[in-house]
Amino acid sequence: MKKQITHYSILNVPEKASQEEIRAVFKRLMEEKKKAGVPFDPLTHKRLLYAYKVLGNRHSRVAYDKQLLQMQMQETKTSDGLLTIEITFSRNALTVTDSPQLLYALLEITAVDRNEEVDPPLNISIIVDRSTSMHGARMERVKTAISNLINNLAPDDVISIISFSDRAQVVQPSGRAFNKTGIIAKVRSIQTSGGTEIYQGLSTGVQQIKQVDLSKYNNQLILLTDGHTYGDAEHCQQLARRVARDKVGITAFGIGSEWNDQFLDELVAPSGGRSIYINHPNEIISSLQQNVEGLGNIFARDIIVQPQFADSIVVRNVFKLTPFAQPVPYHNKEITLGHLETRVPLTTLIEFEVSPQPKEVQLPFSIALKAEIPHENKKKYSQTVQYMLRVSIDVEETQPSTKMLKAVRLFNLYQMNEKAWSEAESGQFDMATLRMQNISTRLLEAGEEMLAQQAQAETQRLSDMETVSIDGRKELKYGTRALMQQFAKEG
């Protein structure tokens, strides 16, 4: 790592230099350049003048020395025996400028290894769309996936199963799976018919999941649907916000391509949950199994992050990378991240915009984290990491970490894809076509040939017919998410 550039290094004086020594060195530098007849380049001259302006005045020098000390002492990684929290920034300092600047932060939360602990039992409510469109392979694979889940339940786990179309039916009331064969038979008896009203199933699932003391379980609503809900989206969102306050998470599986991806993202957001795209019915079994396995390895839950920073900084985007890739809303100055698994870090990328900075300054920045740790008798956990963002004329040009570069590059690719679809929906077909072509090129450069081919197909469709395919939208949206998740696990 390069040595940090300071006003002392610019003037080439030690930090313990007297005021007289600083003045003498500055005067000598100016005179030597004048005698040589070769002026300083504008940037070097500006740096020298500013460094002397700060260090040549005793009062401003004292303030600057305090800032230097803070920079040298601050930590971006902390651990207290329960959780390790680490923040990595894309830049070591911001520039004095009259233009806005982007800043990225990678927040990684890791559980301390505690092999001797026993996880709380599961309390799961499975909510199955039984509308007519689920007939055939989709419903058969859903039934198999739920049957496998039932067979793998531990003795203390609790399960309820709801099926819904325009009405909801309790297939299996909340309780332990003492008679697994009987429960599986009930699941196998589900028949498809009717339309899709998700609120009917969701509200009934909430009633069932609340039949036990929620504080003693890891609680999860699991929705499996293949269609749009009709007229009740807002009721679903309100219910999702309420159950999140009761420590109940939501995972939503979208099967096929007809369902509303924006709606499912908004549905899972209040609890820090996940929306999952199932392209082919055969994927349902493994996806549901992997999801439930993760629920059985929860170290901390209901994690909320509260960034605190100067008024000149705003949050633009938040994206969770691991244990799964999912956009996360920034609401009421809080970021809800959901659960932390024992073996998998919880990694989040935060994009900030910093307003123009006309002068050198230190911007205070901190991350306050709150969570509940079941292994510590429901301990209400809190920890804060503090940092000072330096704004300077002299910013050392350092390369961000490889992990940061990859995260930002893939996040921008995902954002480009979302922007292209937005442009297409608003009739800006020329812009959408150009952007989609750029996405195809970038995916090909990244070695993602199948996604690149999908993007190229959408480019051609936009160019020829000024339209896009719903299949392509989900393939690219969830495909670019998967790239982010895969990279983060590899890193």
JOKA-V941525 format. One line per field, one symbol per residue. psi: psi as a letter, one per 30 degrees, with the letter a starting at -180 (. if undefined). A space follows every 10 residues. Layout:
psi=???
This chain:
psi=klkkkleeee fhllfgklee eeeeeeeeee eeeeefgjll leeeeeeeee eeeeffkeef eeeeeeeeee effkkgkkkg fekkkkkklf kfllkjlgll kkkkkjkkkk kkkifflkkl lkjkjkjkjg lefgkbeeee eeeeeeeeee fgklefkkkl kkklcflkkj ejlkllieie eeeeeeeffk kklaajjeee eeeeeeeefg fljffgljkk kjkjlglklj ggeeeeeeee eefefghklk kkkjkbgflj eeeeeeefef ggakkkkjek effeeeeeee eeeefghkek lhkkkjkkll ffkkkelkkk ekflkkkklj khgljjfblk lefkljkkkk klkklkjflk lkjkkljkkk lkjefhhhkj kkkkkllkjk klejkkjkkl leeeeeeeee eeeeeeeeee eeeefggiee eeeeeeeeee eeeeefgiee eeeeeeeeee eeeefhllke eeeeeeefee eeeeeeeeee .
